[in-house]
Amino acid sequence: MSYGYTGKILHVNLSKSELEIEEPDEQFYRTYMGGSAMGMHYVLKETPVGVDPFSPDNVLALCTGILTGTPISGQSRLTSVAKSPLTGCIGDAQGGGYFPAEMKFSGFDAVIIKGRSPKPVYLWLHHGEAELCDASHLWGLTTGDAEDKLKEELDDKRIEVLQIGPAGENLVRYSALISMSNRANGRTGMGAVMGSKNLKAVVVRGKMKPAIANPEKFKELQKLAKANLEPTGMDGFGKYGTPGVCSPQHRAGGLPTYNFNSGNFDKHEEIDGHKLYNEHLRGHEKDDQNRFGRDTCFSCSIKCKRVAQIDEGPFKTEAKYGGPEYETLATFGSYCGISDMDAIIHANALCNMYGMDTISCGATIAWAMECWEEGKLTMKDTGGIELKYGNAEAMVKITEMIAKREGFGEILAEGSKKAAEIIGRGTEEYLITSKGQEAPAHMPQVKRSLSVIYAANPFGADHESSEHDPGYKAYPERMKEIGLTNPQEKLALNKEMMRFAMITQHLSSAVDSISVCAFIFGASFQLYTPEQLVQAINAVMGWNVDMEEILEVGERRLNMLRAFNSREGVGRESDTLPKKMFKRPLKGGRSDGYVLNEEEWEAALEDYYRLCDWDVETGHPSLKKMESLGLGWVVAENNVLSEVIN
Amino acid sequence: MGPLVDFLPDSDKGKATMILNNDSTITDMLDKLQIKRKVVVAVNGDEEKGLDHVLSDGDEVLVFTVISGG
């Protein structure tokens, strides 16, 4: 009998309306564990080299992991991978909620999708069965409306829906996959890939709960969640959610402001988690936010998700579209010089309704605002919208125009890098992208190890791909569990910080493959320690994995992502940071004057490559490394890779 | 303001003035606030002070939680 996983992977060919179930052996699950690594197995095997991201041949994998659906905090996560229409490199996005667990209960670990349906369809997975259903009547609906309609039609309020909104249908390059109308597999445009396939949604329902090999040990870990709550501070994290870090980021000089030109936002308190909790969450009038203003994922005790509601006024917002995370408060807020909380809540809801990544959307608008301030954009370009910093009404208006590809929104829907190519006039000077993906709200000038991770990460700038610098010194006991015992001074960008970056990247990469939450399992502040992640896997699976094996799964997935880019002709030349991070010192606050030194940074990048066993000149993984990770087949099965990897 | 504000006795937008005994350390200050979780502390902007650093009259101490995501 198998534990944890269902043992069934569904292959969907939308062009031929064919569904086929594969049943891999246990070794497959132990090698990849799920999530991103499992998805990459199929993407590397089945996606042709040089594929257009909107081609029917671009394979989209939606994968849960070995712990998904077991009753423990942080396990209900799903990872999507495919070639990204935003970056032209590999795309990867994780999301939580109730959908991932329910997909497991429906009888499937993963869905591998290729082809393009001649008409809109949705995939209906229920009680071990799979079918494609007509979705013509759902096309064009917002996520909330489509979900309501599906629940009504299927006469079941407990279905879970992972879907694209109108933005995905319109191929907005940073459109997202949305579940529960407020959870997002946000980054790298996976919604646009699904939209290009005429696949509106995946709908799931089932009761096939995963078996647990060692229930006694599993119970111990469940109890630990309560014991760990206060010492880790996760109780406060649950209360204020990720928005609770807005003001601390400002005080540390690391709250990206005015399109990353400062780490200091004077109005930080207006967009902070306290303000959101006390004045905006549903139930705040009667001090009942804990009941009505917080939400959670399947079986998670933290309840970090926000539920905001605005009953009247120009930014009227329904509670079903959730509330903003820290990243969203920063990108639509401080990035744009905006402190109007209602406007940010509404922009967040628009992204969830239409299905867009709030990070790329807010950051693209912030880039356009800087272009405006610098005189590179005028009313003529924007169709009469005054796109200056601080203009909340303009920000909200342009967000909706992007989703609909209306007016100037048509250009911004391409993402800031492609928009800069279209507009020209030196607007690329203001980009904050790596590999064409807009930077999230953690500043590489302040957390220096992130400067290399943002650049070298195979799917573009990302803040969840490694631990951040302060964690090394603050969590010595946990860092020791993964072999890190030599914390460095603030702002250090030396070999030891590259070792910290790489090892914690391997752990984060494992987290995204096991497909668990980065706030629950990780190397620093999280609810569970790295060692407790190992224990959770062994309790569920009946295996005897150790930390080394877990880190190797993470390293395996990282090299799979990297090898995908290598075969697409993407190597070291694309491992870059926005020019402004080297040229323009930050202004104001605790990070006043901070700027990266290009020479020091290039040396650090090369140290990182050497630690990874990647070629310093090309940035490609070595054949020796690939083979040591059991990935010799990736190179052997691909002529292009055989030429570039040696 | 982060979750730590809830630990301040008379919080005023995330700031409070504290009276400590002579030779009190950062650990003593955190104990008085009943902050048991892991934090990063900066004394007058300097993040390199250890938890056994002795505070002086007039020191400004910033206390951060460490969250690497969002």
Interface residues (C-beta under 8 A of the other chain):
Chain A: E230 P231 T232 G233 D235 G236 F237 K239 Y240 T242 G244 V245 S247 P248 R251 A252 E269 D272 G273 H274 E325 Y326 E327 A330 P440 A441 H442 H463 E464 E467 H468 P470 G471 K473 A474 Y475 E489 K490 A518 F519 G522 S524 F525 R590
Chain B: M1 G2 P3 L4 V5 D6 K13 G14 K36 R37 K38 V39 V40 G45 E47 E48 L62 F64 T65 V66 I67 S68 G69 G70
